[in-house]
Amino acid sequence: MGITAYTIQNKTVSWMVILLLIGGGIISFNGLGRLEDPAFTIKQALIFIDYPGASAQEVEEEVTLPIENAIQQLAYLDHITSTSSDGSSQIMVEMKSTYRKDDLAQIWDEMRRKINDMQSQLPPGVQTPRIIDDFGDVFGAFMAITGEGYSYETLAEYTDYLRRELVLVPGVGKVNVGGRLTEQVFIEVDRSKVSASGFSMSDIQNLLSAHNLVVDAGSVRVGSESIRISPRSSNEVGLSSLENLLLGNVGGQLVYLKDVAQITQGYADPPQHLYRFNGKPALTLAVSFSTGVNVVQVGQAIDARLRALDDQRPVGMEISRIYDQPGQVEASVNAFLVGLGQAVVIVVLVLLFTMGLRPGVLMSGVLLLTILGTFILMLIFDIELHRISLGALIIALGMLVDNAIVITEGIMISLKRGMTRMQAALTIVNHTRWPLLGATVIAIAAFAPIGLSPDASGEFTGSLFWVLLISLFLSWVFAVTLTPFFCYLMFKEVELEAEHDVQPYKGIAYQTYRSILHLSLHYRWSTIALMSAALIAAVIGFGQVKQAFFPASSLPMFMVEYWLPEGSDIRAVNQDLSALEQQIMEIPEVTQVTTTLGRGAERFMLTYAPELSYPSYAQVIVEVRAFDQIAPAMAQLKGILTDQFPQAFSKFQRFELGPGTKAKVEARLIGPDPVVLRQLGSQVKALFDAEPDAINVRQDWRQRTKVLRPLFDEAEGRRLGISKRDLEQALAMNVQGQTVGLYRQGSKLLPIVVRPPEAERNTVTQLQDIQVYSPARQAYVNIGQVVKQIDLEWTDPLIKRRDRKRTLAVLADPVDGMMPAALHAKLRSQVEAIPLPAEYSLMWGGEYEAQQKANVAVFAFVPLGLLVMVVMTVILFKSARQTLVVWITVPLSIIGVTLGLLSTDSPFSFMALLAVLSLIGMQLKNGIVLIEEIKRLQEELKQPWLQAITDAAISRLRPVSMAALTTILGMVPLLGDVFFQPMAVTIMFGLGFATLLTLIVIPVLFALFYRVKGY
């Protein structure tokens, strides 16, 4: 007994399966994880190394290069980029896109070992490298904590309290506090008092360096007990423990530290990173979620916990949402579910209208059961509900009814011809199950390059393939089981009169199609010539289609990057932004403004790439009321920046939906000499500036900066016992202070910084008053005795490298409305015409590089997918000619694609590329069913080839056109989504034209290949 007969005869089992699908599908749907975008692994780690006092070139040669050499030994490495600046190195390490989250933990451990092993090779003074291997974590709940009139310390205490509470919420991974200032204890030493006391700075440093050290004082046995000894100071109360430290005895007078210095507690100056929210100083709380959780439910738990803690919130302190991923996920998923519901309703209405009430209800029921079964398997295989998986369901809707349409149509025709319900069901299933399975496998294989691609884009869109695989395979299973079962229950047998000639294809649509088909078969070569001409025109027209990678998000937010000239102080940036924020808040469309100074914000969404640390940098994240208000708000803000902040370079940017790049167009110049690189960069930048369609033009080495170079007198220094190191320490001490020890305050260890009072360190002219201690004289001497002169020189403050080579990048973006590919094409020939010296080269980055990598990764598996499809068609047909008939029509679908993209002005994006691949499977599937029917009529009913071609084509008119119509109309809800719109247009127009190919061109080609005569 076959599975179809078993399903029909065992009604109880069949109904049980149906009920399990309904109940399990609903439960599974509610249990599926919910995300805005698919879980995606950022394969980057960031390494910070501080080398105080070193120039950018010294940092590059002595720190960056050795660490890069160690990392370069890793076989998993994709590329390294580094930024060497005065006193610090920032190295970004990116692993190959083939590695996933489970692999990276081991990879980062191996990288740590290599860096730890080579630390002994680094010069003295280099601090321990800080490796941030969670740089790619996404903090979807991003909040700002502000408090008008509250001190920073009170704000920090409340923020820490919230952090400790929120990290306990189930489903929360990490909670980070952003914008924290480093607390320090300042010892501001009066130079005149120290000189009068006879003590030196070294005495103070030695005194403080030993303060608050934890030393084991031992233990003593008392009877059977061992009691630990822990001495404490009698005046160990707050900062008084420092003030009352005894320096020594001068002339019988005891000198305490408070006699020569003022001791205060404060924060590091200048700060490294600051946040502002709506014009107020702020701290941020960034919450990441555990893997596989329902983000919406965890977000609700966070909100509930915050409400429970609200009575602990000081009056006047506010918790504001900068970005609410749970809310975005809920809105996004709900919108897609509405779209899915709309698509289902559209498909159901089409089926009811074209197939009749009972067939329409039957196939609609099968469609819903297929979707519910897909939810069950998605839960089993941990596929969450998000933009890609829900989009895949909408894409699959039309294809899910293809198999059911073929079976239902066949059973209906068989019943009209006098068969019993059981005979009709078994006959049509036996005739079509293997062709349908082969066609389904081919349709799935068309999406294989997406699911099998190891690239980042493949990881991002991979669930599209798996959801389609699950749903399409289930559609075939249900087509040969539940569809015949429902047909058996819902259809009635037809009693035929004797000698009655059954003509099931008598409608006007069938007669019209029969006439067009006869005409096409009569003028076969003319039909092929017409299609060939249309193909040539489409290929030429495709050159006019706009090219894109991933579109911008519809999020009602945008970013403004604000750069003061290199070398600017972060306090100057803060002053500018304080004024700018007030004006942004006055723009009517703006609802809130978040500013991060010194570096980018926490990665609060997957496609947001935080900027590295630069004192002259700030980023403003502006939220408006609605997406369509972004453009007017940006235009008004551009005017403000141009008129009132001309000293700054500003760049406007919308959030992206896919993997983004720092700039849309990037020309990388690679070579050894910074001077030559800057000269070449100036030439490239001039070309970019001259192009009216290019904006945000800059180069990433930025401006050269000034440096003061005191010339040390070696001879005089030896005579006074002063070394160059003594001079450097004296300068550092008097300009910004020097850390000399640690102060314990509860669980905190605060650095102790010795420095002069502000009045003695706030101007350049006071450098000449600096005193250096002379061991030979046992007294302080003026800096002028060991410094011949102080020169002012220009230097490169930033040296950037890529894969261990110095690389200067010139960056640009296209004007609004222009595709990056078009701007790249305009600039490329001009830039490549610049003559490059020996040892220098040019590489293109930006969106061009990202798209090339993604396309290469996808097309790497296209041959495998095509091979599977070709093998399946050969196995099904067992004929080379029939295989060629189907495959020759595949390139012709570009006619519909070109027409659709040009008529709707849609770009050919990465998603449109995936749609083209899927069209191959859809087209082959329809062609296979048609050719199999031609073969059956000729082989089983012994019809002549011409009659078999005509009858098979007419019999497949409704299944093929219905499958296309349901797929095309099911795409309508996706037209409103910026991410899926190019894909929807490509499939709708491409499949519409592919249907014509199936119904007209395939019969014509079949007749030509088999030299069928007639008409």
Number of C-alpha atoms within 10 A of each C-alpha: 6 9 12 21 17 14 21 23 14 11 13 11 13 18 14 11 13 16 13 15 22 19 15 17 24 15 15 21 19 13 16 21 21 24 23 24 22 20 18 18 19 23 23 21 20 19 19 19 21 20 25 13 16 17 20 24 19 17 25 26 12 17 23 26 17 18 23 22 15 16 21 18 11 14 10 17 16 16 16 20 19 26 25 26 23 20 18 24 24 21 24 20 23 17 21 16 21 16 17 17 13 9 11 19 12 11 18 20 12 14 20 16 12 17 21 14 11 13 16 9 11 16 11 8 11 19 15 14 19 13 17 14 21 14 18 20 21 25 25 26 24 25 24 24 23 26 19 13 8 12 9 16 14 12 20 20 11 15 24 16 14 19 18 11 15 21 17 14 15 14 20 22 16 17 23 17 19 21 22 19 19 14 17 20 22 25 28 20 22 16 21 9 13 18 16 10 18 13 21 17 19 11 11 21 17 13 17 23 15 12 17 18 12 9 8 10 10 10 12 11 9 8 6 6 9 11 11 12 11 11 9 8 8 7 13 12 9 11 15 12 15 22 19 15 17 15 19 15 13 12 7 7 9 11 18 16 21 18 17 23 22 15 20 13 14 14 17 15 13 12 17 18 21 23 28 24 23 20 21 18 19 27 25 28 25 24 26 22 21 14 12 15 18 21 27 21 16 18 24 13 17 23 13 13 16 17 12 10 13 12 9 12 16 13 10 10 15 15 18 17 15 22 19 17 24 22 17 17 23 19 14 19 21 12 15 24 17 13 22 23 15 18 26 22 14 20 28 23 17 19 25 18 12 13 19 12 12 15 24 21 18 26 28 22 16 22 27 18 22 28 24 23 25 26 28 23 18 24 19 11 10 12 20 26 27 23 24 23 24 20 25 22 23 27 26 22 28 24 27 30 28 29 29 29 25 24 26 28 19 22 28 22 18 21 22 19 19 16 19 18 23 19 15 26 28 19 16 21 23 14 15 20 18 13 23 26 21 20 27 25 20 28 28 23 26 27 26 27 25 29 22 20 25 21 21 24 24 22 21 20 25 23 26 24 24 22 24 25 23 18 28 28 20 19 30 24 18 21 29 26 21 25 31 28 26 21 23 19 13 13 16 13 17 15 12 14 9 6 6 8 9 13 10 13 16 9 9 9 12 16 13 10 16 18 11 14 21 16 14 19 27 15 13 19 14 12 17 15 11 11 17 14 11 16 19 14 13 20 16 12 14 19 10 13 18 18 18 22 26 22 22 15 18 17 17 17 23 20 19 19 19 21 20 21 15 19 16 15 17 23 18 13 20 21 10 16 22 17 13 18 21 14 13 23 16 10 15 12 19 19 16 20 22 21 27 24 27 25 20 22 27 25 20 23 20 23 19 20 19 15 17 16 17 20 23 22 26 29 25 25 19 25 23 20 14 14 14 13 16 21 12 13 19 20 11 12 18 16 11 15 16 13 10 11 18 11 12 18 17 19 16 18 16 17 18 19 19 21 19 20 18 14 18 21 29 24 25 24 23 23 20 12 12 17 10 16 21 18 11 21 22 15 15 25 21 14 15 26 16 10 15 9 17 23 17 17 21 20 20 16 21 17 16 15 15 14 15 11 11 17 13 20 17 15 11 15 18 13 14 19 15 21 18 16 9 15 21 15 16 19 18 14 19 26 20 17 21 20 19 19 21 20 21 15 11 6 6 10 14 19 19 25 23 25 24 21 18 12 8 17 19 14 10 9 9 13 18 12 14 20 20 23 23 19 12 11 11 13 15 19 17 15 20 18 14 24 18 14 12 14 10 11 11 11 14 21 22 23 22 23 23 18 15 18 16 21 28 25 26 25 24 26 25 22 14 10 7 15 17 23 18 14 20 22 12 14 17 13 10 12 17 14 8 12 10 15 10 7 9 16 14 17 13 16 21 21 23 19 16 18 20 13 16 19 19 14 22 24 16 15 18 21 12 16 24 19 13 17 24 18 15 20 25 16 13 19 17 12 11 10 15 23 22 16 22 26 19 12 20 17 12 22 26 24 23 22 29 26 20 22 23 16 11 11 13 21 24 25 21 23 23 26 17 22 25 22 23 26 25 25 24 28 27 26 27 26 28 24 23 27 26 19 22 24 19 17 19 18 13 8 10 12 16 12 21 21 15 22 27 16 18 23 25 20 21 22 21 20 25 24 18 23 27 25 21 24 29 24 19 29 30 19 22 22 14 12 18 16 25 25 23 28 28 29 30 31 30 25 21 28 27 20 20 31 24 14 22 27 23 20 25 23 28 25 23 22 19 15 13 12 11 15 11 11 11
